[in-house]
């Protein structure tokens, strides 16, 4: 039986403010709070809230037949908590249906998988914990920022215990093969790969409202008929996109949500089901390994990493940022940790692209890629000064790591000695109490012996005689 895996991504850009060269060293706050709040509120009202309400309605109306998967970056979750808690409420409602799977991804929605394995693992660990705390389930399937994948990244993801991973069905990686099967990582056969059908996904996320498109207007029954017409042995159709496509890229006036609502009924009529990534990974076997020696992604026609690292400006900023990765990882300063997350976000490098893709790119406050580079590097200059203030630049990472490990071990040893000391102090206090009680008991015993006979307690015989005398008097 053929099944559809429908997945949506939620990530929100953190807008940086205008930061001048002369601000370095004096201003340590890098963000445009107004742009962040208004941006989040706009996408929540125009996309997230109506789209999530639609997904909840689809699950209930289909009586559980409709299923969906979501991944939300840690940075986006922070912004939702601050500016759009109503979206979080809807995410919890969708989670309560039992028909939504939450995937794991890097906390910052950054490119650490291309730069620093230790940093990448730490981000994934934090995001995994965040998702479990919020939704009560530990993610079993992983998706990297913008579906970035290579053989090496797949090996790292598998070693962290994930059973499956989402990535792009890029032609240069697949060749003649179809994305409608389950594959596995060539470095870790236990990690199954679900490949995005970019044509069917882009038909919804990019072309749906384009009146010049040859298939416009697109209806749900025709869309499902394309899936039904695939060769019988091709059992998995992966449709992956950003949730903001529903309402932002494709306006609600285009009836995009009505199209979405009709999909489960049309699919049911053709005998096509919906499944979560975990269900597919657990039920279907891989047909072969996928060889991806160089990183691929779901961005632009090339489906590679050139959108973020394609020019000298981007690579300079990227290398400069990750030159302090080890120091940031070792520090305990919460502000530095948060700035690190926000500065890693992939959109910071995307704004610096000089590629001509034919698709308009919203650069926010920046007039050009050079403007974006200059502003980012000013901020990065101040950030690195703060990190260097904590850990001197003349101490290399290895030596610093060794020193901090020694300090940490000494701290643990001191804690153990303090616990041992507390035990002995408690023991001494108990023994001291016993020693103080003994003289007091001896004095009391001596005092009892010195009491006059009349003060002493009457004997049993005298007590009995006394009771008998009282009884006789009463009778008389």
C-alpha positions as CSV (number, residue, x, y, z in Angstrom):
1,X,0.0,0.0,0.0
2,X,1.3,3.4,-1.0
3,X,1.8,6.0,1.8
4,X,2.4,9.8,2.0
5,X,4.9,11.2,4.5
6,X,3.9,14.9,5.1
7,X,6.4,16.9,7.0
8,X,6.6,20.7,7.9
9,X,9.5,22.7,9.3
10,X,9.1,25.6,11.7
11,X,12.0,28.1,12.1
12,X,12.0,31.8,12.7
13,X,14.7,34.2,11.7
14,X,16.4,36.2,14.6
15,X,16.8,39.7,13.2
16,X,20.1,41.4,14.0
17,X,20.1,45.2,14.4
18,X,22.3,47.7,12.7
19,X,25.6,47.4,14.5
20,X,28.5,49.8,13.8
21,X,32.2,49.3,14.0
22,X,32.3,51.9,16.9
23,X,29.8,49.8,18.9
24,X,32.3,47.0,19.3
25,X,33.3,46.7,22.9
26,X,30.5,48.9,24.3
27,X,27.2,47.4,23.1
28,X,26.8,43.7,23.7
29,X,23.1,43.4,22.6
30,X,22.8,42.5,18.9
31,X,19.1,42.1,18.1
32,X,16.2,44.1,16.7
33,X,13.5,43.2,19.2
34,X,10.8,45.1,17.3
35,X,11.5,43.2,14.1
36,X,11.6,39.9,15.9
37,X,8.3,40.5,17.7
38,X,6.4,41.8,14.6
39,X,7.9,39.2,12.4
40,X,6.8,36.3,14.7
41,X,3.4,37.8,15.2
42,X,2.9,38.2,11.5
43,X,3.9,34.7,10.5
44,X,1.8,33.3,13.5
45,X,-1.4,35.1,12.4
46,X,-1.0,34.6,8.7
47,X,0.4,31.1,8.7
48,X,1.1,29.1,11.8
49,X,-2.2,29.5,13.6
50,X,-4.5,28.8,10.6
51,X,-2.3,26.0,9.3
52,X,-2.1,24.2,12.7
53,X,-5.8,24.6,13.2
54,X,-6.3,23.0,9.8
55,X,-3.9,20.1,10.6
56,X,-5.8,19.4,13.9
57,X,-9.1,19.5,12.0
58,X,-7.8,17.1,9.4
59,X,-6.7,14.5,12.0
60,X,-10.1,14.7,13.7
61,X,-12.1,14.6,10.5
62,X,-10.2,11.6,9.1
63,X,-10.7,9.8,12.5
64,X,-6.9,9.3,12.9
65,X,-6.1,8.3,9.3
66,X,-4.3,11.6,8.6
67,X,-0.8,11.9,10.1
68,X,1.9,14.5,9.9
69,X,5.4,15.3,11.2
70,X,6.9,18.6,12.4
71,X,10.3,19.8,13.4
72,X,10.9,23.1,15.3
73,X,14.3,24.6,15.9
74,X,15.2,25.5,19.5
75,X,15.5,29.1,18.5
76,X,12.0,29.1,17.0
77,X,10.6,27.5,20.2
78,X,12.2,30.3,22.3
79,X,10.6,33.0,20.0
80,X,7.2,31.3,20.2
81,X,7.4,31.2,24.0
82,X,8.2,35.0,24.0
83,X,5.9,36.3,21.3
84,X,3.3,33.7,20.2
85,X,2.3,31.3,23.0
86,X,-1.0,30.6,21.1
87,X,1.1,28.7,18.5
88,X,2.6,26.5,21.3
89,X,-0.9,25.8,22.5
90,X,-1.9,24.5,19.1
91,X,1.2,22.4,18.8
92,X,0.3,20.7,22.1
93,X,-3.2,20.1,20.8
94,X,-1.8,18.5,17.7
95,X,0.5,16.4,19.8
96,X,-2.4,15.3,22.0
97,X,-4.1,13.8,18.9
98,X,-1.3,11.1,18.8
99,X,-1.0,11.6,15.0
100,X,1.9,14.0,15.0
101,X,5.5,13.1,15.2
102,X,8.1,15.7,16.4
103,X,11.5,15.3,14.8
104,X,14.9,16.5,16.1
105,X,17.3,19.0,14.5
106,X,20.2,21.3,15.5
107,X,19.0,23.7,18.2
108,X,20.2,26.8,16.4
109,X,19.1,25.8,12.9
110,X,22.8,26.3,12.1
111,X,25.5,24.7,10.0
112,X,27.5,23.1,12.9
113,X,27.3,19.7,11.1
114,X,29.7,21.2,8.5
115,X,32.1,22.7,10.9
116,X,32.4,21.1,14.3
117,X,31.2,17.6,15.3
118,X,31.4,18.3,19.1
119,X,29.3,21.5,18.7
120,X,26.8,19.6,16.4
121,X,26.4,16.8,18.9
122,X,25.8,19.3,21.8
123,X,23.2,21.1,19.8
124,X,21.3,17.9,18.9
125,X,21.4,16.8,22.6
126,X,19.9,20.0,23.8
127,X,17.2,20.0,21.1
128,X,16.4,16.4,21.8
129,X,15.9,17.2,25.5
130,X,13.8,20.3,24.7
131,X,11.4,18.4,22.5
132,X,11.0,15.6,25.1
133,X,10.3,18.2,27.9
134,X,7.7,20.1,25.8
135,X,5.9,17.2,24.1
136,X,6.7,14.2,26.2
137,X,8.3,12.1,23.5
138,X,12.0,11.6,22.6
139,X,12.5,12.1,18.8
140,X,13.7,9.0,16.9
141,X,14.1,10.6,13.5
142,X,16.4,13.5,12.6
143,X,16.4,16.3,10.1
144,X,19.3,18.6,9.7
145,X,19.0,22.3,9.0
146,X,17.7,22.7,5.4
147,X,17.9,18.9,5.1
148,X,21.7,19.1,4.8
149,X,23.2,15.5,4.5
150,X,26.4,13.7,3.6
151,X,27.8,10.3,4.4
152,X,29.8,11.7,7.2
153,X,26.8,13.6,8.8
154,X,24.7,10.4,8.5
155,X,27.4,8.5,10.4
156,X,27.3,11.1,13.2
157,X,23.5,11.1,13.4
158,X,23.4,7.3,13.5
159,X,25.9,7.3,16.4
160,X,23.5,9.5,18.4
161,X,20.9,6.7,18.3
162,X,18.5,8.0,15.6
163,X,16.8,5.3,13.5
164,X,16.0,7.6,10.5
165,X,16.8,10.8,8.8
166,X,15.1,13.1,6.3
167,X,17.0,14.6,3.4
168,X,16.7,15.8,-0.2
169,X,16.0,13.6,-3.1
170,X,18.6,15.5,-5.2
171,X,19.2,14.3,-8.7
172,X,23.0,14.5,-8.5
173,X,22.9,12.0,-5.5
174,X,20.1,9.7,-6.8
175,X,21.1,9.5,-10.4
176,X,18.6,7.2,-12.1
177,X,17.1,6.1,-8.8
178,X,13.7,7.2,-7.4
179,X,13.1,9.1,-4.2
180,X,10.0,6.9,-3.5
181,X,11.9,4.2,-1.6
182,X,13.7,3.9,1.7
183,X,17.5,4.0,1.5
184,X,20.2,3.8,4.2
185,X,23.4,5.6,5.1
186,X,26.5,4.0,3.6
187,X,28.4,4.5,6.9
188,X,25.6,3.2,9.1
189,X,23.2,0.7,7.6
190,X,20.9,1.1,10.6
191,X,20.1,4.7,9.7
192,X,17.3,4.8,7.1
193,X,16.9,7.7,4.8
194,X,13.6,9.3,3.6
195,X,14.1,11.4,0.5
196,X,12.1,14.4,-0.4
197,X,10.2,14.5,-3.7
198,X,11.1,18.0,-4.6
199,X,8.7,18.3,-7.5
200,X,5.6,17.3,-5.6
201,X,6.7,19.3,-2.6
202,X,7.5,22.5,-4.6
203,X,4.2,22.2,-6.4
204,X,2.5,23.1,-3.1
205,X,5.1,25.3,-1.5
206,X,6.3,27.3,-4.5
207,X,4.0,27.0,-7.4
208,X,0.5,26.5,-6.0
209,X,-0.7,30.2,-6.4
210,X,1.3,31.0,-9.6
211,X,-1.3,31.7,-12.2
212,X,1.3,31.3,-14.9
213,X,2.0,27.7,-13.9
214,X,0.8,25.2,-16.5
215,X,-1.0,23.1,-13.8
216,X,-2.8,26.2,-12.2
217,X,-5.2,25.9,-10.6
218,X,-4.2,22.7,-8.8
219,X,-6.9,20.6,-7.1
220,X,-6.5,17.9,-4.5
221,X,-7.9,15.1,-6.6
222,X,-5.5,15.8,-9.5
223,X,-2.6,16.1,-7.1
224,X,-3.4,12.7,-5.6
225,X,-3.9,11.2,-9.1
226,X,-0.2,12.1,-9.8
227,X,0.8,10.1,-6.8
228,X,-1.5,7.2,-7.7
229,X,0.0,7.1,-11.2
230,X,3.5,6.3,-9.9
231,X,4.9,2.8,-10.5
232,X,3.2,0.3,-8.2
233,X,6.5,-0.7,-6.5
234,X,7.2,2.9,-5.4
235,X,5.6,2.9,-2.0
236,X,6.7,6.1,-0.2
237,X,6.1,9.7,-1.3
238,X,7.8,12.2,0.9
239,X,6.4,15.7,0.8
240,X,8.5,18.1,2.9
241,X,8.2,21.9,3.2
242,X,8.2,24.9,5.6
243,X,4.9,25.4,7.5
244,X,5.1,29.1,6.6
245,X,4.5,28.1,2.9
246,X,0.9,27.7,4.0
247,X,-0.2,31.4,4.4
248,X,3.1,33.2,3.6
249,X,4.6,31.9,0.4
250,X,1.1,30.8,-0.7
251,X,-1.4,33.2,0.6
252,X,-4.6,32.0,2.3
253,X,-6.6,33.7,-0.4
254,X,-5.3,31.1,-2.8
255,X,-7.3,28.4,-0.9
256,X,-4.2,26.5,0.0
257,X,-5.7,25.3,3.2
258,X,-8.9,24.0,1.5
259,X,-6.6,22.1,-0.9
260,X,-4.8,20.6,2.1
261,X,-8.0,19.6,3.8
262,X,-9.2,17.7,0.8
263,X,-6.0,15.6,0.5
264,X,-7.0,12.8,3.1
265,X,-10.4,12.1,1.5
266,X,-8.9,12.0,-2.0
267,X,-6.1,9.8,-0.9
268,X,-8.4,7.4,0.9
269,X,-10.4,7.0,-2.3
270,X,-7.3,5.8,-4.1
271,X,-6.2,3.5,-1.2
272,X,-3.3,5.8,-0.3
273,X,-2.5,6.3,3.4
274,X,-0.5,8.8,5.5
275,X,2.4,7.8,7.8
276,X,4.8,9.4,10.1
277,X,8.6,9.0,9.5
278,X,9.0,6.6,12.4
279,X,6.3,4.3,11.1
280,X,7.9,4.2,7.7
281,X,11.4,3.6,9.1
282,X,10.1,0.8,11.4
283,X,7.9,-1.0,8.8
284,X,9.8,-0.7,5.5
285,X,13.2,-2.1,4.5
286,X,15.9,-0.2,2.8
287,X,16.4,-1.1,-0.9
288,X,20.1,0.1,-1.0
289,X,22.6,2.5,0.4
290,X,22.8,6.1,-0.7
291,X,26.3,7.5,-1.5
292,X,26.6,11.3,-0.8
293,X,30.3,12.2,-0.4
294,X,29.6,15.9,-0.5
295,X,26.9,17.7,1.5
296,X,23.5,18.3,-0.2
297,X,20.5,20.3,0.9
298,X,17.0,21.3,-0.3
299,X,17.9,24.8,-1.2
300,X,18.2,26.3,-4.7
301,X,18.6,24.4,-8.0
302,X,22.0,23.0,-7.1
303,X,20.7,21.4,-3.9
304,X,24.1,21.9,-2.2
305,X,25.5,24.2,0.5
306,X,26.5,27.1,-1.8
307,X,23.6,29.2,-0.6
308,X,25.5,29.6,2.7
309,X,29.1,29.0,1.9
310,X,29.3,29.7,-1.8
311,X,31.4,32.9,-1.7
312,X,34.5,34.3,0.0
313,X,32.4,36.5,2.3
314,X,30.3,33.6,3.6
315,X,33.3,31.4,4.2
316,X,35.2,34.1,6.0
317,X,32.3,34.8,8.4
318,X,31.7,31.0,8.8
319,X,35.3,30.2,9.7
320,X,35.6,33.2,12.0
321,X,32.5,32.2,13.9
322,X,33.6,28.5,14.4
323,X,37.1,29.5,15.4
324,X,35.8,30.1,18.9
325,X,33.5,27.1,19.0
326,X,35.6,25.2,21.5
327,X,35.8,28.1,23.9
328,X,32.1,28.8,23.7
329,X,31.4,25.1,24.4
330,X,33.5,25.2,27.5
331,X,32.1,28.4,29.0
332,X,29.1,28.7,31.4
333,X,28.0,32.2,30.5
334,X,24.3,32.1,29.6
335,X,24.3,35.3,27.5
336,X,27.3,34.0,25.4
337,X,25.6,30.7,24.9
338,X,22.4,32.3,23.7
339,X,24.2,34.7,21.4
340,X,26.1,31.7,20.0
341,X,22.8,30.0,19.1
342,X,21.5,33.1,17.4
343,X,24.7,33.9,15.5
344,X,24.9,30.3,14.2
345,X,21.5,30.4,12.5
346,X,21.9,29.7,8.8
347,X,20.0,32.8,7.6
348,X,22.9,35.0,8.7
349,X,25.0,33.4,6.0
350,X,22.2,33.2,3.5
351,X,21.9,37.0,3.6
352,X,25.5,37.2,2.2
353,X,24.8,35.1,-0.9
354,X,25.8,36.6,-4.3
355,X,24.0,33.8,-6.2
356,X,21.4,34.8,-8.8
357,X,18.7,32.2,-8.4
358,X,15.9,34.0,-10.1
359,X,14.0,34.0,-6.8
360,X,13.7,37.2,-4.8
361,X,15.5,37.0,-1.5
362,X,14.3,39.1,1.5
363,X,17.5,40.4,3.1
364,X,15.7,42.3,5.8
365,X,17.7,45.4,6.8
366,X,20.5,44.7,4.4
367,X,20.9,46.5,1.1
368,X,23.3,43.9,-0.3
369,X,25.3,40.8,0.6
370,X,28.3,43.1,1.4
371,X,26.1,45.1,3.8
372,X,25.0,41.8,5.5
373,X,28.7,40.7,5.8
374,X,29.9,44.0,7.3
375,X,27.1,44.1,9.9
376,X,27.5,40.5,10.9
377,X,31.3,40.8,11.2
378,X,31.0,43.8,13.4
379,X,28.7,41.8,15.7
380,X,31.0,38.8,15.5
381,X,34.0,41.0,16.4
382,X,32.3,42.1,19.7
383,X,31.2,38.6,20.4
384,X,34.7,37.2,20.0
385,X,36.1,39.9,22.3
386,X,33.7,38.8,25.0
387,X,34.7,35.1,24.6
388,X,38.4,36.1,24.6
389,X,37.8,38.1,27.9
390,X,36.8,34.8,29.5
391,X,39.5,32.6,27.9
392,X,42.7,34.4,26.8
393,X,43.5,34.1,23.1
394,X,47.2,33.2,23.9
395,X,46.0,29.9,25.4
396,X,45.2,27.4,22.6
397,X,42.0,25.3,22.8
398,X,43.8,22.1,23.8
399,X,45.6,23.7,26.6
400,X,42.5,25.5,27.7
401,X,40.5,22.3,27.7
402,X,43.1,20.6,29.7
403,X,43.2,23.4,32.3
404,X,39.4,23.5,32.6
405,X,39.3,19.8,33.0
406,X,41.8,19.9,35.8
407,X,39.8,22.7,37.5
408,X,36.6,20.8,37.1
409,X,38.2,17.6,38.5
410,X,39.6,19.6,41.4
411,X,36.2,21.1,42.0
412,X,34.6,17.6,42.1
413,X,37.4,16.4,44.5
414,X,36.7,19.3,46.8
415,X,33.0,18.5,46.8
416,X,33.7,14.9,47.7
417,X,36.0,16.0,50.5
418,X,33.4,18.4,51.8
419,X,30.8,15.6,51.9
420,X,33.3,13.4,53.8
421,X,34.0,16.2,56.2
422,X,30.3,16.7,56.8
423,X,29.9,13.0,57.6
424,X,32.7,13.1,60.2
425,X,31.4,16.3,61.7
426,X,28.0,14.7,62.1
427,X,29.6,11.6,63.7
428,X,31.6,13.8,66.1
429,X,28.5,15.7,67.1
430,X,26.7,12.5,67.9
431,X,29.6,11.2,70.0
432,X,29.8,14.5,71.8
433,X,26.1,14.3,72.7
434,X,26.7,10.8,74.2
435,X,29.6,12.0,76.3
436,X,27.6,15.0,77.6
437,X,24.6,12.7,78.5
438,X,26.7,10.2,80.6
439,X,27.7,12.7,83.5
440,X,24.1,14.0,83.7
441,X,22.8,10.4,84.0
442,X,25.4,9.6,86.7
443,X,24.4,12.8,88.7
444,X,20.7,11.8,88.5
445,X,21.4,8.3,89.8
446,X,23.5,9.6,92.7
447,X,20.7,12.1,93.6
448,X,18.2,9.3,93.6
449,X,20.3,7.3,96.1
450,X,20.7,10.4,98.5
451,X,16.9,11.0,98.8
452,X,15.4,10.5,102.4
453,X,13.4,7.4,103.0
454,X,10.1,9.4,103.3
455,X,10.6,10.8,99.8
456,X,11.3,7.5,98.4
457,X,8.5,5.7,96.5
458,X,6.4,3.5,98.8
459,X,6.7,-0.3,98.5
460,X,4.1,-2.4,96.8
461,X,3.0,-3.9,100.2
462,X,2.4,-0.4,101.6
463,X,0.5,0.7,98.5
464,X,-1.8,-2.4,98.8
465,X,-2.3,-1.8,102.5
466,X,-3.3,1.8,101.8
467,X,-5.8,0.8,99.2
468,X,-7.4,-1.8,101.6
469,X,-7.7,0.9,104.4
470,X,-9.5,3.3,102.0
471,X,-11.9,0.5,101.0
472,X,-12.9,-0.2,104.6
473,X,-13.4,3.4,105.3
474,X,-15.7,3.8,102.3
475,X,-17.8,0.8,103.4
476,X,-18.2,2.2,106.9
